[in-house]
Structure formats: structure tokens, C-alpha cells
Amino acid sequence: MRIYLAAPIFAEWNREYNEKVAQRIEAEFPDVELYVPQRNTAINDKTKCATAEDICQGDFTNNLDHDDIVVALVDGDTPGIGTTIECGYFARRCQEEIERQGYTDKCIISLYTDSRECSHTTNAAKEAKLQEFAECQYSYLNLLLVGVLKRYGTMCYTIDEVIAALHLAVQKYHNHAATTEPVSDWR
């Protein structure tokens, strides 16, 4: 089984957080092949000069075309554009598999930890502020991205939830491989 960690990689704090998530996944799933783009120095060492085609080849052709699960870190006022593209590309691969065989063995497990996420922080005062110009107290995540993340997987609020979702996805993947019964829903 192959997992792709889709996440912004350019700021030091991004890379440190990505490593924290990657190490947690590797500790929980030692037999899974985890691709962490920032570790691929052939295309992501920015002191070198990888072309756009090199990056596309490295991320799509060499990895996402063969991966079973994407773990996507979608925090920030705007999730990383590369992360968003990777999710869209992988979602298309999921949909193609559904169209071809009626089900998919692939899924996207996303992590969205924004402390302003309204399902965790709603209250009357914040609701009242929504009536004022530019006073939204909640985070916003592009709804097309949210739709992709929910349609082809699940959204998590903590790393522990990601690990639990991965355990479920790995179990279902292996159960399906053993029985050849279609997996209709990863959640």
C-alpha cells in the first residue's frame, strides 16, 4: 500500500509539521510506503533547478498515479495550491476507478485543524457578528475542495483522527484485496 502526504512544503514550519505527521504515520504503519514530497530532494530542493515538468513527473506520474491513499494537510487561510491540485488530481483518479469498475480502493484523508472551524466554535455572539460587514469569526475552506475531500474520503480535525481513518482505510483495503468485494465507502 502506498500513501502520499500532500502538504505545503516551502516554509520551515510547514516542513516541521509535515515531518511530525509523516513520522506518526510511519510509526503506525511501518509496512506502508509513504511518499513525502519534501523528502524528494531531486525535485524539491529549491537550491537546485527542477523544471515544472520534473515536478509533475515526480508527483503525478511517479507517485499519485500509483498511490492508494492521499493524506492532505489543508490548513491555512488558503490551503497550498500544490496540495489542492494534488487532491484534485487524485480525486480524478478515484472517479476514473469508480467509472471503470464501479468502486474505488482509493481515498483522501484530510487534516483540517483550524481553530476557527465553526462546527467546533459556534456561539450566539459569533452568529450575530455575521450580520456585520467583514466580521466572520469562522474559517473558510473552498467548498469545491471540501466536496472533493468528502466525496473521495473523509476530513479530520486531529492527527489522531487521521490515524484512525488510516487504520480503517488500510483494514478495508486489505479486506477487499482478500475478498474481492467492492469497497463502497471509506468512512
ABEGO torsion letter per residue (X at the ends): XBBBBBBBAABAAAAAAAAAAAAAAAAABAABBBBBAAABAAAABAABBBBAAAAAAAAAAAAAAABABBBBBABEABBBAAAAAAAAAAAAAAAAAAAAAGBBABBBBBBBABAABAAAABBAAAAAAAABBGABABBBBBAAAAAAAAAAEBBBABAAAAAAAAAAAAAAAAAAAAAGBBBABAX
